[in-house]
Each structure stands twice: as structure tokens, then as C-alpha cells.
């Protein structure tokens, strides 16, 4: 039976651009962080608009308030690779 195990170096392509990789990873983490905030704020605002007779306008104001406060709080959380 033929032996198909590679015997050469593992990395045959171009060298990794680690700075670009870390930048892409940090951008992905930031996007995930803020998209999670928007989804949670949207669910809270929809529940507020459905269960409280305040209406659509109040739910919209609550959504914007949660996104603003959450965005302010999330900006201090580090996202870089240590």
C-alpha cells in the first residue's frame, strides 16, 4: 500500500501576516459585541412595547437609550489578543 503521509514542511504557502490576522480578529470581536448589544436591546424594547401600554414611540426611545448606554459601557472592554 502506498504511503501518502507528507514529508515536507507543514507551511508551504506564504508566511502568515499576523498583524493583519489580529486586526481582522479584533474587528470580528467588536462587531459581535455590538451586534449582540443591538439584538438584546431590540428584544427588550419589543417586550416593553408589547407588555406595556406605552406604545411604539416609548419602545423606540427605550431601544435607543439601551443602545447608547450599552455602547458607552462596551467601549471600555478590551478586545485585543493578549
N, C-alpha and C positions, 0 to 999 in steps of 0.2 A: 504494500500500500504506500502511496506517495506521502511524503512528509511536507505539509503545507504551512508549517509554522514559520513566521517571518524571522529572519536572522539579522536584518539590518537595523538601523536606528529607528526608534519609535516615531520621532518627529521628522518627517521627510519634507514637509512644506516650508513655507516662510516662517520666520520667527514670530512669536506672539507679540502683539503690541499691547502690553499690559496696561499702559496708561489709558488707551482707548477702551479696553475691556472694563477697567474700573469705572471710567466715565459713563459708559453705557449701563453698567450695573447700578450706579448711583442714580441715574436718570430713571431707570425702571423702578427702583425702590421709592423715589419721590412720587412718581405717577401712581403707583399702587397705594401709597399712603394717602394722597389727596383724593383719589377716586373712591377709596373706602370711606373717607370722611363725607364725600358728597352722597354716597349711597345710604349711609346711616342717617344723615341729615334729611334726605328725601323720605326715608321710611318714617322717621319721627314726625316730620311735617304732614305726611299723608295721614298718619294715625291721628294727629292733632286735628286736622281738618275734618276727619270722618267722625270722631267721637265727641268733639266739642262744637257747639253751635256757633262758633266764631266765624266760620266760613273760609273761603278760599284765600281772601286777602290776608287774613291773620296767619294762615298756614304758610303763605309765601314769605311773609315777614319773619316768621319763626325759622324757616329754611335758610333765609339769607343771614339771619343772626347766628345760627348754629355754624354755618359755613365760615362766616367771618371770624368768630371766636375760635373755632377749631383750627382754622388756617393759621391764626396768630399763635396758637399754642403748639401746633405741629412744626412750625418753622425752626424751633429750638432743638428738636430731636435730631441727633446726628444720623446721617445715612451712609457715611463713608465706610469703606472696608478698613478694619484696623489690623 
